[in-house]
Amino acid sequence: MASSASKKEENMVTTEDISGGMKVILNRPRKLNALNYELIVRVLRIFESHENDPNINFIILKGNGKAFCAGGDVTSLMALTSAGNWSFGANFFRKQYSLDYLLGTYKKPLIAVIDGIVMGGGAGLSMNAAYRIVTENTIFAMPEASIGSVPDVGASHFLSRLPGYFGEYVALTGVRLKGVEMVECGLATHFVHSKDLGSLENELSLMASSKAKNITRISHVINKYANGRNIRLENANSRFEIINKCFSRETVEDILLALDNFAVDRQEKWILDAIKSMRTSSPLCIKLSLKLIREGRSRTLDRCLAREHLVVSHLLRRTVNDDFYEGPRAMLIDKDKKPQWSPSKVELVTEEMVRKCFLMIDDEDWQPLRLNARSNPSYTMLSKI
């Protein structure tokens, strides 16, 4: 008989068999499907066990409730690291990034249905998928720098491949994007109205299980329900132009100066919000984030994840400061909304501080993230960023 702990683990994720495929459903709706260690392990086991299953030709990944996945369960992670060595947290992220890598190189088409909130760790599950379907309910963000961390879960790979310097904008400001904006910038592959998701999933479920032309048929079904009209945003070209001019600058200080200059003549809310967010986020993490995105443009997914794991491990072990712990304390635990960052301004973050967070860690309790090489299936070229 299964223990109560194992039953709880299984209930965090449910599965449904469908013709030619299956559904994997994150099932912590009261926690907005936030990722804890048990949920990550369960999802990893499911995907590993079905990758070579001849009866499974595609997988739909979705969330139960109003969120796809609101990110990692930070409170749970803080309890884990506080109870023991910082390397416990590093092991948590090692497992999570291993899952993200599996999903990003999965042999079967992975269809992420993102009908609601998707942040942080949830982006790792969905943005690495072949098909990324969003709706009018979708809200996306990578707010890590505001709570003392960096955009991870492969973000230095998928954000760095967005048009122009939009990836730097998303990573450094934690901006919240709606579904249509995600399609516009390339984070999502399709926009489908929430009311049509049931019909879309049903039609995918009715597909014959034959592998012949399977990818073409999946694309045909999704395109049938996708709304390709009216997704262009008002003033989008102007916004992208300003983003490229500002976020292409070499340093965080130069980016902020460029934004400040635009704000003098253009009191647009999104510009003011970007400045405010960058000024109030962890100065160290803002600079680390910029370096990760810039490096990520020339790195494969596995190398990006390994680099992110190294930086996050340094934050966990307090190599430079306590920002990784101070952010959650101020924003999520005590909720005073007044994190005491150290250093307190981006101008005070030195190149040496940044360099230290990219050095290998000499600690017997820590190992670098090593991922076995996996080739991207050819079908991903149809839908990948």
N, C-alpha and C positions, 0 to 999 in steps of 0.2 A: 504494500500500500504506500502511495506517495505521501511524503511528509507534508505538513501544512506549509512549510517554507517552499517546497518545490511546487506545490499547487499555486501558491501566491505568485511565484516566478512565472509559471505557465499562464496565469490569468492576466499578467501584464501585457501579453501578446497573444492574440488569437489568430487562427488561420482558417481559411475556407477553401475547399477544393472546388475548382471550376473546370469546365471542359477545356483541356489543353493547357491549363495554368493553375494558379492559386492566388489567393489574397492573403496578405500579411497585414494585420491591423494592430497598431499600437493602442493599448487599452489601459491608460491611466488618465482618464478624462478629467478627474478632479485635480490632477497635477499638471494639466495641459500636456499630458504624455511626455513629461520631462524624463530624460534618460538617467537612470541610475545603473549601477554595475550589473544588477540582476537582469534588467531589461536588455542591456547591451549583449550580455552573454546569451540570452535566450534568442534574440534576433540573429546573432551570429551563427548559432547552432542551426537555426531553421534554414538560413540561406546556404550554409555549407552543405547541409544534408540533401538539398534539392538541386544543387547546381548541375549535377550529372544525372538527374532523374529523367529518363526518356519520356515520361508522361507529362513533364512540366516544360512548356515552351515559352512561358512568360510569367512574370509575377507582378501583381499590383500591390503597392505599398501605400497605406493610408493611415489616418489616425481617427480614433473614436472621439466624438465631441467637437468642440469649437476650435481645436488646435490640431494641426498635423503633429507638431512637436515643438514646444517652446524652448528647447535647448537642454542643457545638462541640468540635473538636479543639484544645484550649487550647494544647498544646505546639507544634502547628503554627502557631497564631496568634502565639504569643510569638516564635517564630523569624522569622516574617514581619515583625513590628514591630521586632524587635531588629536585623534586617538592614538596615533602611532607615527612612524617615520614618514617624512615628506614623500618618500619613494612609493608609498601606497598610492598616492595621487597620481604619480607618474605611471604606475601600472594600470590605473583606471583609464588614463588617456591612451596608453598603449593598446588596450583592448578595444577602445572606441575607434581609434584610427585604423586598426586592423579591419574592423567592420566597414568603415568608410572606404577603405581600399578595395575590399571584396566587392562592394556594391559598385564602385567606379570601374571595375574591370570584369563585371559579372558576365558569364557566358550566355545567359539568357536575357532577353530584353526586360529591363526593370522599368515599370511605369509608376512614378510617384504622383499620387493624387493629393494635391496640397490645397485643401479646402479649409483655410483658417490660418492660424498663427504658425509661422515657421521661423525659428531663430536659432543661432548658435549651432548646437549639436544636431538640431533638426535639419539644418542646411546640409550637414555632412551626409545625412541619410538620403536627402532628396536631390541636392544639386549635383551629386555624382551619378545620378540615374540617367538612363538613356532618354527617357521621356519624362518631362516635368510639366505636369498639367496644373494650372492655377485657375482660380475663380475670382469673382467679385468680393469674396470673403477673405482672400489671401492677404496676409501682412507679413513681409519678410524683413529681417534685420540681422546684422551682425554687430551687436552692441558690446562686444567683449572689452574694448578699451575703456569703456565707461565704468566697468566693474573690476579693472585691474588685470586684464588679460589681453590676449591678442586673437584676432580672427584665425581659427584653426580648422580642424576637420576637413582639410583640403582646400580651405578658402584661398590660400596663397596660389593655388592652382586655378580654381574656377573663377575667382575674382580677377586675377591677372589677365585672363583671356577675354574679358569684356571689352567692348569697343573703346578705343582711346584710353583715357585714364579714369573711366567710370569705376573700375575696381578699387582704385585708391580712394575715391570719393566714398564708396560704400564702407570700406574698411576703416577709414579714419574718422568718419562722422557717425557711424551707426545709424544712418538714415533708414527710416521705415519706407519700404516700397510696396505699392499695391500690385495686384496681379497684372494689370495692364502694363504697369511700368516694368515689371519683370520680363514680360514678353518683349517690350520695346528695347530693353538693354541686352537681352539674350540670356538672362538667368533662367527663364522658363521657355519651353518649346511650344506650348499651346495654352490658349485661354478658352475655357469652357464654362458656361453658366452653371452655377451650383445645381439648379433644378434639373439639368441635363445629365448630371453625373451618374445617376442611377441607370438611365437608359444606356449611357456609354458603357458602363461596367457590365450591364446585362448583355449587350451586343458582343463585347469582348468574350464574355463567358460562353456565348453560344457558338463561338468560332470552332470550326472543326480542329481536331488535335493534330492534323497532319502538319509536318514541318514545312512542307512545300509552300513557298511564297508566304510563309508565316509573317515575316517582318513587313512585307509589303501590305499584307492584310491588316496588321495591327495599325500601321500608319494610316491606311485608308479609313478604318473605323474611327480613329481619333480625329482625323481631319474632317470627318463627316459632322462631328459635334463641335469642333473648334470654331470659335467666332473670329474669323480673319478680318472682320470689318470693324471700323471705329476703335481701333486700339492705338492709333496715333495720338500722342498727347499734345495738348495745346502748349505752344512755346517750347516744345521739346528740343528743337534744334538750337535755340538760343541757350537753353540750359546746358546742353551737352557742350556747346562752344565755350561757355564760361568754365565748366568743369575741366575741360581739356587745357585751357589756358592756365588755370590755377593749380590743378593737381599734377601737372607735368613738371612742376618746379622741383628742383633737386632735393630740397630739405623741407621739413615740416614748417620751420620758421618762414621760408619763402612762400610756401603754400598759404599760410595764414596771412602774410603780408598782401599777397595777391587778392585773397578774398576780402580783406579789409579795404583795399583800394576799390574793388567793385562795389562794396557796400556803401561807399560814400555817395555814389551817383545812383545806385540801384538798390533801394531798400526792399528787396524781395525777401520774403519770409524764408525761403529755402537757403539763401545765402547766409542770413543772420543765424539761422538754426545750425548751419554747418560750423560757423565760427564759434558759437556758444558751446556746441558739443565738443569740438576739439580743445577748447580752452578749459573745459571742466573734466575731461577724461584724464586718465593717468598719463602724464607727460612721457614717462619711460615707455609705456605700452604703445602710445601713438607713434613714437619713433621706431620701435620694434616692428610694428605693423607695416609701416611704410617700407622698411627694408625687406620684410618677408614678401610683400606683394611684388616689389621690384625684382627680387631674385627669382620669384616664382615663374616669371614669364619664360625663363629658359630652363625650367626644371620639369621633370616628369612628376606624375601624381605621387608616386612612392617617395621620391626625393623631397617633394614639398611636405608630405606628412612627416617624414623623418626630421626635417628641419623645424617644423612646428613643434614636434614632440620635444626637441632639444630646448627650444626657447621656453616652452611652457614648464619644462622641468626646472629650468633656472628660476622661473618665477615661483614655483613651488618651494624650492630650497632657499629662497630669499637671497640669492646671489648678490643682488644690488639693493633691493628694498623689500618692504612688506606689502606692496601694492596689491598683490594677488589675494591677500587676506583682508586688507583694509577696504577694498572695494565692496565685496560681499557684506562685510560688517555694516558699512554705512548705507548701502543701497537695499539690502535684502534682509538683514538680521535685525540690527538696531533701527534701521530705516530713518536715521537722522538726515540722510541725503547730503552729508557733509564729509566726504572722504578726505583724509589728510594725506595727500600724495607726497612722496619723497623721491626726487625733487618735486617742488610745487609748480614749476613752470617748465615748458619745453625748452626754453632758453638755457635752463640750468642742467639739462641732461647732456652729458658729455659723450663724445665718441667712444671713450673708454668704457663707459657704462654699457653702451649698446654692444660693443665688441665682446664684453664678458659674457653676455647672454647667448653668444653664438659659439663659445668655446666648448669642447668636449668636457664632460663632467667626470672627474676622477672620484668615484664613490663605489664601494663594493656592492651597495644595495641598488645601484642603478645600471641599466643597460640601454644603449641607444636602440631606437626602433629600427628593426631590420625586417623588411617586407620582401617576400619571395617575388621574383619578377613574374609578372602576368601580362600577357599581351591583350590590348583592347580588341574585342570582337569587331569584325568589319561593320556590323550594323550600327555601331555607335557613331560612325561618321555621318549617319543620316540625321542625328539629332544632338550630338554633343556641341558644347560651346566652341 
